[in-house]
Amino acid sequence: MAIGGLVVLVAVGYYLFVLQKSSPDALLDGSVISQADTTNQDFLRRLSDLESLTVPTEILDDQRLRSLVDSATPRREVSVGREDPFSPIN
């Protein structure tokens, strides 16, 4: 019975002190609103900068780029180690 009462007391305390502080009324503080507005304006400015960028795609059609060849050498097959690396060596 005492444990149940303690659980209820902790739950009520959590609700009153933690959940009530994060209510929407707490967001009406002027400093929080001005900080959010500043962050929002900064985000919109950066978004506008990114949207105005243009990437030239003519380089992809350049013959010099298309004439490049792959000079990679194929990997040779290497035998894998023992089937069971923990078995004793005979």
C-alpha positions as CSV (number, residue, x, y, z in Angstrom):
1,M,0.0,0.0,0.0
2,A,2.8,2.4,0.8
3,I,4.6,1.7,-2.5
4,G,1.4,2.5,-4.4
5,G,1.0,5.7,-2.6
6,L,4.6,6.6,-3.3
7,V,4.1,5.9,-7.0
8,V,1.0,8.1,-7.1
9,L,2.8,10.9,-5.2
10,V,5.8,10.8,-7.6
11,A,3.5,10.8,-10.7
12,V,1.6,13.8,-9.4
13,G,4.8,15.6,-8.6
14,Y,6.2,14.8,-12.0
15,Y,3.0,16.2,-13.6
16,L,2.9,19.4,-11.6
17,F,6.6,20.3,-11.8
18,V,7.9,18.9,-15.1
19,L,4.9,18.8,-17.5
20,Q,3.4,22.1,-16.4
21,K,6.7,23.9,-17.0
22,S,6.8,22.7,-20.6
23,S,3.2,23.8,-21.3
24,P,2.5,26.1,-24.3
25,D,2.2,29.1,-21.9
26,A,5.9,28.8,-21.2
27,L,6.6,29.5,-24.9
28,L,5.0,32.9,-24.7
29,D,8.1,34.3,-23.0
30,G,9.4,37.2,-25.2
31,S,13.0,36.0,-25.3
32,V,11.9,32.5,-26.6
33,I,9.8,34.1,-29.3
34,S,12.5,36.5,-30.4
35,Q,15.1,33.7,-30.5
36,A,12.8,31.5,-32.5
37,D,12.0,34.4,-34.9
38,T,15.8,35.1,-35.3
39,T,16.4,31.4,-36.0
40,N,13.6,31.3,-38.5
41,Q,14.8,34.3,-40.3
42,D,18.3,32.9,-40.5
43,F,16.9,29.6,-41.9
44,L,14.8,31.4,-44.5
45,R,17.8,33.6,-45.6
46,R,20.0,30.5,-46.1
47,L,17.2,28.7,-47.9
48,S,16.8,31.6,-50.3
49,D,20.6,31.6,-50.9
50,L,20.5,27.9,-51.7
51,E,17.5,28.2,-54.0
52,S,19.3,30.9,-56.0
53,L,22.2,28.7,-56.8
54,T,22.5,27.2,-60.3
55,V,24.7,24.3,-61.1
56,P,26.1,24.3,-64.7
57,T,25.6,20.9,-66.2
58,E,27.5,21.6,-69.5
59,I,30.6,19.9,-68.0
60,L,28.8,16.6,-68.0
61,D,28.4,16.8,-71.8
62,D,32.1,17.8,-72.4
63,Q,33.9,15.4,-74.7
64,R,37.0,15.5,-72.5
65,L,35.1,14.1,-69.6
66,R,33.4,11.4,-71.7
67,S,36.8,10.3,-73.1
68,L,38.2,9.4,-69.6
69,V,38.7,5.7,-69.2
70,D,38.7,3.5,-66.1
71,S,42.3,2.6,-65.2
72,A,41.4,0.4,-62.2
73,T,43.0,-3.0,-62.1
74,P,40.8,-5.9,-61.2
75,R,41.4,-7.4,-57.8
76,R,42.8,-10.9,-57.7
77,E,41.1,-13.5,-55.7
78,V,42.9,-14.2,-52.4
79,S,42.2,-17.4,-50.5
80,V,40.4,-16.9,-47.3
81,G,41.9,-18.1,-44.0
82,R,41.1,-21.3,-42.3
83,E,37.5,-22.5,-42.1
84,D,37.6,-22.4,-38.2
85,P,40.3,-20.0,-37.0
86,F,40.0,-21.4,-33.4
87,S,40.6,-25.0,-34.2
88,P,44.0,-26.5,-33.3
89,I,46.7,-26.5,-36.0
90,N,47.6,-30.1,-37.0
